[in-house]
């Protein structure tokens, strides 16, 4: 198996590493050309763990169908392809589309494929309020949050919001479209400048965690790695895509790691990156649950754990 795997190699493969478009070339490397470190580590681990039972498959080479009342799958040359028994999909969450990637995941599941991250869990993870709904229903601590559907944001402010508050787009990614509003007056001053294509979350500001959070990678209810992420220049957002740094600390915060496992389970994700905030009393609050976490070379074992999760399902 290799990154250039042709569709002819999938006939006997029972596990797929499914690469979807839009992944960051420097990280996931699925946008064409040489694979990035995350994709490279996944390919190597799938090869070591599963050998010829695994294949790398790009979503751009698949054609979905319904023929004679039965679901079908083919490559772009028209040749039939059997659905895998297990699949792990690397997705670009900023570009995730219900008409494209989610449709593919649903199609595979309907054909009997076990998805490490099911379509319903992916949808819950990419909408920041959806996963707050599920976490709160499961009794997992999350920040107090207000959001809206059709109500203008100005009317939401009239109803009362946390002050100060963190403002986030419900479909924001990689730390973008997130800012701190110190009070109601300053927020009202910028409301008209906000992109209103998506609703916003107005969330309690956890001051003790300003510019830092704890990212925990969970695979099949097991913590594989954890790191404290710290923002640069006293910024609010600690996301590495926004220039933050991280320090690996797996095992240092066992209570937080246990909470991360609960959060991933509540959303239904087999692979998750759970972001937790530090509270002043020493406890933790779950900020976000990500369905497509990336990792750095100093966080070993993640790709191996994902490949093992696929092999475990095959064995079952």
Secondary structure, DSSP 8 states (H G I E B T S, - for coil): --TT--GGGGSS--EEEEE-TT--TTTT--SSSS--HHHHHHHHHHHHHHGGGEEEEEGGGEEEEEETTEEEEEETTS-B----SEEEEE--GGG--TTTHHHHHHHHHHTT-EESB-HHHHHHHHSHHHHHHHHHHTT--B--EE--SSS-HHHHHHT---SSEEEEETT--TT-SEEEE-SHHHHHHHGGGS-TTS-EEEEE--GGGTTEEEEEEEETTEEEEEEEEE-STT-S---GGGT-EEEE-TTS-HHHHHHHHHHHHHHTBSEEEEEEEE-TTS-EEEEEEESS----TTSTTHHHHHHHHHHHHHH-
